């Protein structure tokens, strides 16, 4: 089960990274809140949950 959360987190990381690279290349930073939420909520929370699930459950 923790593998699913880890893979989901890495999927969000790829999406957030691609969005950040697109914003940097186009010099259009309108989607900065979207990028930040994808990286924080999607990637960081999923990876922390996967680690906690592996360690405690």
HELIX and SHEET records of a PDB file:
HELIX    1   1 UNK A    2  UNK A   26  1                                  25    
HELIX    2   2 UNK A   32  UNK A   37  1                                   6    
HELIX    3   3 UNK A   38  UNK A   44  3                                   7    
HELIX    4   4 UNK A   45  UNK A   56  1                                  12    
END                                                                             
